[in-house]
Amino acid sequence: MVSLGVMIDRDYTLDTGMLKNKANFEYSKDVASNSEVNSYYISDSSKTYTYYANENTKDILKGSLGFDFTNQLGLTLSGEFEHEKIIHKGHLNTIYFTASFLSRKETEYLFAFSGDEELLGSSFKIVKIFDPFNLEFQLENDLFSQKNNNLNLSLNSQF
């Protein structure tokens, strides 16, 4: 894959914090060669199946717009919209949003939201620092399907 892109960003200092606007534009060319794959089932190795992958070159255009906002109280907000166009194949729109808060009591609260037309997920995380340990609670949720929910609880220490 070959890619060429440009990212433009600008920082604005506000009375309440720092705002960063960003834009990204990228062109990629995915070059795939011809290949042949032979496979068989272990239960019946006498029959071989052959798959031929033809050259599948793709032109991909990607653009995104986003922002980051941070204030002195510990609040951080980030958002981004990304549009990816695969020429003659289709497109994919993806949204990212993250909000976090780091309190003065060494506790971090994080909410993340991301997805596209087929998969939309959210994550909620709390990290509390008890020197020398970190206690972490994280809940992940697939908003389109109730099959992909995760709850993680961990206690760790770095030496």
Summary of the structure (lengths in Angstrom):
residues: 159
radius of gyration: 22.5
end to end distance: 39.8
largest distance: 74.2
contacts: 384
relative contact order: 0.12
helix: 0%
strand: 75%
